[in-house]
């Protein structure tokens, strides 16, 4: 089956890749063959608007144009969804001509999620995959896919346990593609999201152990909006606590410290207006997993 698929879909995803990138070309052919199986039987793709899931949607669309099949890009929306990501997802699907559906997600109805312990992502992904599985069952899609890839394997990802429990497929991981390779292929094909920084949900900005609340999420969203308006590219606003006091910690690349400081009065005023004692700039700079420190 896989060998036949490689012949049918060979080079569909690798037209613009340097011929010397032998390993990447082999991965892309393997990825195309894997995707053919899923797409031919009908696949829902969990599409957050980020780079990995955008690559998965783009590749599935190219495969479906070659072999037929059915694909649906599905995006969930809740208080934790960054507005910019939802906008990116809608525009990307529209430009690509892919069927796209937006569904309300109810993870905030789960008290275990609101506790914000180290299993928060598990409860969130459980809700996402409940939604995708229900739609797959009612609309006769055989598979649900998501953007877990080779770079994610070493990370602490309780959400992946939810994917396994719901029998969600991870074709990027199956093919051995990592984040650097994914961006390389998108860049080679001039896909607009190729350079988009990682953008996890707003709840990830709230330090582990602080209960998730709408006012905290709104504050983070507004503060990050100010940074975006100032043309910062890589940033996080973390909601932190010391004693009884909550404060906002800004992480960005050291090259962008001057940009943050140029709007410091605006940032401090917004934070104080929302009841936070301090707005601080983390001199260590942006770091992944900063919400767990």
Secondary structure as a PSIPRED ss2 file (coil, helix, strand):
# PSIPRED VFORMAT (PSIPRED V4.0)

   1 X C   1.000  0.000  0.000
   2 X H   0.000  1.000  0.000
   3 X H   0.000  1.000  0.000
   4 X H   0.000  1.000  0.000
   5 X H   0.000  1.000  0.000
   6 X H   0.000  1.000  0.000
   7 X H   0.000  1.000  0.000
   8 X H   0.000  1.000  0.000
   9 X H   0.000  1.000  0.000
  10 X C   1.000  0.000  0.000
  11 X C   1.000  0.000  0.000
  12 X C   1.000  0.000  0.000
  13 X C   1.000  0.000  0.000
  14 X C   1.000  0.000  0.000
  15 X C   1.000  0.000  0.000
  16 X C   1.000  0.000  0.000
  17 X C   1.000  0.000  0.000
  18 X C   1.000  0.000  0.000
  19 X C   1.000  0.000  0.000
  20 X C   1.000  0.000  0.000
  21 X C   1.000  0.000  0.000
  22 X H   0.000  1.000  0.000
  23 X H   0.000  1.000  0.000
  24 X H   0.000  1.000  0.000
  25 X H   0.000  1.000  0.000
  26 X H   0.000  1.000  0.000
  27 X H   0.000  1.000  0.000
  28 X H   0.000  1.000  0.000
  29 X H   0.000  1.000  0.000
  30 X H   0.000  1.000  0.000
  31 X H   0.000  1.000  0.000
  32 X H   0.000  1.000  0.000
  33 X H   0.000  1.000  0.000
  34 X H   0.000  1.000  0.000
  35 X H   0.000  1.000  0.000
  36 X H   0.000  1.000  0.000
  37 X H   0.000  1.000  0.000
  38 X H   0.000  1.000  0.000
  39 X H   0.000  1.000  0.000
  40 X H   0.000  1.000  0.000
  41 X C   1.000  0.000  0.000
  42 X C   1.000  0.000  0.000
  43 X E   0.000  0.000  1.000
  44 X E   0.000  0.000  1.000
  45 X E   0.000  0.000  1.000
  46 X E   0.000  0.000  1.000
  47 X C   1.000  0.000  0.000
  48 X C   1.000  0.000  0.000
  49 X C   1.000  0.000  0.000
  50 X C   1.000  0.000  0.000
  51 X H   0.000  1.000  0.000
  52 X H   0.000  1.000  0.000
  53 X H   0.000  1.000  0.000
  54 X H   0.000  1.000  0.000
  55 X H   0.000  1.000  0.000
  56 X H   0.000  1.000  0.000
  57 X H   0.000  1.000  0.000
  58 X H   0.000  1.000  0.000
  59 X H   0.000  1.000  0.000
  60 X H   0.000  1.000  0.000
  61 X H   0.000  1.000  0.000
  62 X H   0.000  1.000  0.000
  63 X H   0.000  1.000  0.000
  64 X H   0.000  1.000  0.000
  65 X H   0.000  1.000  0.000
  66 X H   0.000  1.000  0.000
  67 X H   0.000  1.000  0.000
  68 X C   1.000  0.000  0.000
  69 X C   1.000  0.000  0.000
  70 X C   1.000  0.000  0.000
  71 X E   0.000  0.000  1.000
  72 X E   0.000  0.000  1.000
  73 X E   0.000  0.000  1.000
  74 X E   0.000  0.000  1.000
  75 X E   0.000  0.000  1.000
  76 X E   0.000  0.000  1.000
  77 X E   0.000  0.000  1.000
  78 X C   1.000  0.000  0.000
  79 X C   1.000  0.000  0.000
  80 X C   1.000  0.000  0.000
  81 X C   1.000  0.000  0.000
  82 X C   1.000  0.000  0.000
  83 X H   0.000  1.000  0.000
  84 X H   0.000  1.000  0.000
  85 X H   0.000  1.000  0.000
  86 X H   0.000  1.000  0.000
  87 X H   0.000  1.000  0.000
  88 X H   0.000  1.000  0.000
  89 X H   0.000  1.000  0.000
  90 X H   0.000  1.000  0.000
  91 X H   0.000  1.000  0.000
  92 X H   0.000  1.000  0.000
  93 X H   0.000  1.000  0.000
  94 X H   0.000  1.000  0.000
  95 X H   0.000  1.000  0.000
  96 X H   0.000  1.000  0.000
  97 X C   1.000  0.000  0.000
  98 X C   1.000  0.000  0.000
  99 X C   1.000  0.000  0.000
 100 X E   0.000  0.000  1.000
 101 X E   0.000  0.000  1.000
 102 X E   0.000  0.000  1.000
 103 X E   0.000  0.000  1.000
 104 X E   0.000  0.000  1.000
 105 X C   1.000  0.000  0.000
 106 X C   1.000  0.000  0.000
 107 X H   0.000  1.000  0.000
 108 X H   0.000  1.000  0.000
 109 X H   0.000  1.000  0.000
 110 X C   1.000  0.000  0.000
 111 X H   0.000  1.000  0.000
 112 X H   0.000  1.000  0.000
 113 X H   0.000  1.000  0.000
 114 X H   0.000  1.000  0.000
 115 X H   0.000  1.000  0.000
 116 X C   1.000  0.000  0.000
 117 X C   1.000  0.000  0.000
 118 X C   1.000  0.000  0.000
 119 X C   1.000  0.000  0.000
 120 X H   0.000  1.000  0.000
 121 X H   0.000  1.000  0.000
 122 X H   0.000  1.000  0.000
 123 X H   0.000  1.000  0.000
 124 X H   0.000  1.000  0.000
 125 X H   0.000  1.000  0.000
 126 X H   0.000  1.000  0.000
 127 X H   0.000  1.000  0.000
 128 X H   0.000  1.000  0.000
 129 X H   0.000  1.000  0.000
 130 X H   0.000  1.000  0.000
 131 X H   0.000  1.000  0.000
 132 X H   0.000  1.000  0.000
 133 X H   0.000  1.000  0.000
 134 X H   0.000  1.000  0.000
 135 X H   0.000  1.000  0.000
 136 X H   0.000  1.000  0.000
 137 X H   0.000  1.000  0.000
 138 X H   0.000  1.000  0.000
 139 X H   0.000  1.000  0.000
 140 X C   1.000  0.000  0.000
 141 X C   1.000  0.000  0.000
 142 X C   1.000  0.000  0.000
 143 X E   0.000  0.000  1.000
 144 X E   0.000  0.000  1.000
 145 X E   0.000  0.000  1.000
 146 X C   1.000  0.000  0.000
 147 X C   1.000  0.000  0.000
 148 X C   1.000  0.000  0.000
 149 X C   1.000  0.000  0.000
 150 X H   0.000  1.000  0.000
 151 X H   0.000  1.000  0.000
 152 X H   0.000  1.000  0.000
 153 X C   1.000  0.000  0.000
 154 X C   1.000  0.000  0.000
 155 X C   1.000  0.000  0.000
 156 X C   1.000  0.000  0.000
 157 X C   1.000  0.000  0.000
 158 X H   0.000  1.000  0.000
 159 X H   0.000  1.000  0.000
 160 X H   0.000  1.000  0.000
 161 X H   0.000  1.000  0.000
 162 X H   0.000  1.000  0.000
 163 X H   0.000  1.000  0.000
 164 X H   0.000  1.000  0.000
 165 X H   0.000  1.000  0.000
 166 X C   1.000  0.000  0.000
 167 X C   1.000  0.000  0.000
 168 X C   1.000  0.000  0.000
 169 X E   0.000  0.000  1.000
 170 X C   1.000  0.000  0.000
 171 X H   0.000  1.000  0.000
 172 X H   0.000  1.000  0.000
 173 X H   0.000  1.000  0.000
 174 X H   0.000  1.000  0.000
 175 X H   0.000  1.000  0.000
 176 X C   1.000  0.000  0.000
 177 X C   1.000  0.000  0.000
 178 X C   1.000  0.000  0.000
 179 X H   0.000  1.000  0.000
 180 X H   0.000  1.000  0.000
 181 X H   0.000  1.000  0.000
 182 X H   0.000  1.000  0.000
 183 X H   0.000  1.000  0.000
 184 X H   0.000  1.000  0.000
 185 X H   0.000  1.000  0.000
 186 X H   0.000  1.000  0.000
 187 X H   0.000  1.000  0.000
 188 X H   0.000  1.000  0.000
 189 X C   1.000  0.000  0.000
 190 X C   1.000  0.000  0.000
 191 X C   1.000  0.000  0.000
 192 X C   1.000  0.000  0.000
 193 X C   1.000  0.000  0.000
 194 X C   1.000  0.000  0.000
 195 X C   1.000  0.000  0.000
 196 X C   1.000  0.000  0.000
 197 X C   1.000  0.000  0.000
 198 X C   1.000  0.000  0.000
 199 X C   1.000  0.000  0.000
 200 X C   1.000  0.000  0.000
 201 X C   1.000  0.000  0.000
 202 X H   0.000  1.000  0.000
 203 X H   0.000  1.000  0.000
 204 X H   0.000  1.000  0.000
 205 X H   0.000  1.000  0.000
 206 X E   0.000  0.000  1.000
 207 X C   1.000  0.000  0.000
 208 X C   1.000  0.000  0.000
 209 X C   1.000  0.000  0.000
 210 X C   1.000  0.000  0.000
 211 X C   1.000  0.000  0.000
 212 X C   1.000  0.000  0.000
 213 X C   1.000  0.000  0.000
 214 X H   0.000  1.000  0.000
 215 X H   0.000  1.000  0.000
 216 X H   0.000  1.000  0.000
 217 X H   0.000  1.000  0.000
 218 X H   0.000  1.000  0.000
 219 X H   0.000  1.000  0.000
 220 X H   0.000  1.000  0.000
 221 X H   0.000  1.000  0.000
 222 X H   0.000  1.000  0.000
 223 X H   0.000  1.000  0.000
 224 X H   0.000  1.000  0.000
 225 X H   0.000  1.000  0.000
 226 X H   0.000  1.000  0.000
 227 X H   0.000  1.000  0.000
 228 X H   0.000  1.000  0.000
 229 X H   0.000  1.000  0.000
 230 X C   1.000  0.000  0.000
 231 X C   1.000  0.000  0.000
 232 X C   1.000  0.000  0.000
 233 X C   1.000  0.000  0.000
 234 X C   1.000  0.000  0.000
 235 X E   0.000  0.000  1.000
 236 X E   0.000  0.000  1.000
 237 X E   0.000  0.000  1.000
 238 X E   0.000  0.000  1.000
 239 X E   0.000  0.000  1.000
 240 X E   0.000  0.000  1.000
 241 X E   0.000  0.000  1.000
 242 X E   0.000  0.000  1.000
 243 X C   1.000  0.000  0.000
 244 X C   1.000  0.000  0.000
 245 X E   0.000  0.000  1.000
 246 X E   0.000  0.000  1.000
 247 X E   0.000  0.000  1.000
 248 X E   0.000  0.000  1.000
 249 X E   0.000  0.000  1.000
 250 X E   0.000  0.000  1.000
 251 X E   0.000  0.000  1.000
 252 X E   0.000  0.000  1.000
 253 X C   1.000  0.000  0.000
 254 X H   0.000  1.000  0.000
 255 X H   0.000  1.000  0.000
 256 X H   0.000  1.000  0.000
 257 X H   0.000  1.000  0.000
 258 X H   0.000  1.000  0.000
 259 X H   0.000  1.000  0.000
 260 X H   0.000  1.000  0.000
 261 X H   0.000  1.000  0.000
 262 X H   0.000  1.000  0.000
 263 X C   1.000  0.000  0.000
 264 X H   0.000  1.000  0.000
 265 X H   0.000  1.000  0.000
 266 X H   0.000  1.000  0.000
 267 X H   0.000  1.000  0.000
 268 X H   0.000  1.000  0.000
 269 X H   0.000  1.000  0.000
 270 X H   0.000  1.000  0.000
 271 X H   0.000  1.000  0.000
 272 X H   0.000  1.000  0.000
 273 X H   0.000  1.000  0.000
 274 X C   1.000  0.000  0.000
 275 X C   1.000  0.000  0.000
 276 X C   1.000  0.000  0.000
 277 X C   1.000  0.000  0.000
 278 X E   0.000  0.000  1.000
 279 X E   0.000  0.000  1.000
 280 X E   0.000  0.000  1.000
 281 X E   0.000  0.000  1.000
 282 X C   1.000  0.000  0.000
 283 X C   1.000  0.000  0.000
 284 X C   1.000  0.000  0.000
 285 X C   1.000  0.000  0.000
 286 X C   1.000  0.000  0.000
 287 X C   1.000  0.000  0.000
 288 X C   1.000  0.000  0.000
 289 X C   1.000  0.000  0.000
 290 X H   0.000  1.000  0.000
 291 X H   0.000  1.000  0.000
 292 X H   0.000  1.000  0.000
 293 X C   1.000  0.000  0.000
